[in-house]
Amino acid sequence: MSQWFFVIAAYGVAVVGTGAILIDSYRSMRRAEDAADKVRRR
């Protein structure tokens, strides 16, 4: 088996992992902003 399979797989894992972290961070940021807005409105 060629080494390129592992290189491509590693890049794939890195891209998917980075995307998952970005989505999770964005959702967490939105929740924190909503919570801050609720506190500010009180």
C-alpha positions as CSV (number, residue, x, y, z in Angstrom):
1,M,0.0,0.0,0.0
2,S,1.3,3.4,-0.9
3,Q,2.3,5.9,1.7
4,W,0.0,8.5,0.0
5,F,-3.0,6.7,1.4
6,F,-1.9,7.5,5.0
7,V,-1.0,11.1,4.1
8,I,-4.4,11.7,2.5
9,A,-6.1,10.1,5.5
10,A,-4.1,12.2,7.9
11,Y,-5.2,15.4,6.1
12,G,-8.8,14.2,6.1
13,V,-8.7,13.5,9.8
14,A,-7.2,17.0,10.4
15,V,-9.8,18.8,8.3
16,V,-12.7,17.0,9.9
17,G,-11.3,17.5,13.4
18,T,-10.7,21.2,12.7
19,G,-14.2,21.6,11.3
20,A,-15.7,19.9,14.4
21,I,-13.7,22.2,16.7
22,L,-14.8,25.3,14.7
23,I,-18.5,24.3,14.9
24,D,-18.3,23.4,18.6
25,S,-16.5,26.7,19.4
26,Y,-19.1,28.7,17.4
27,R,-22.0,27.1,19.1
28,S,-20.3,27.7,22.5
29,M,-19.7,31.3,21.6
30,R,-23.3,31.8,20.6
31,R,-24.5,30.3,23.9
32,A,-22.2,32.5,25.9
33,E,-23.3,35.6,24.0
34,D,-27.0,34.7,24.7
35,A,-26.3,34.2,28.4
36,A,-24.5,37.6,28.5
37,D,-27.4,39.3,26.8
38,K,-29.8,37.8,29.3
39,V,-27.7,39.0,32.2
40,R,-27.4,42.5,30.7
41,R,-31.2,42.8,30.2
42,R,-32.0,42.1,33.9
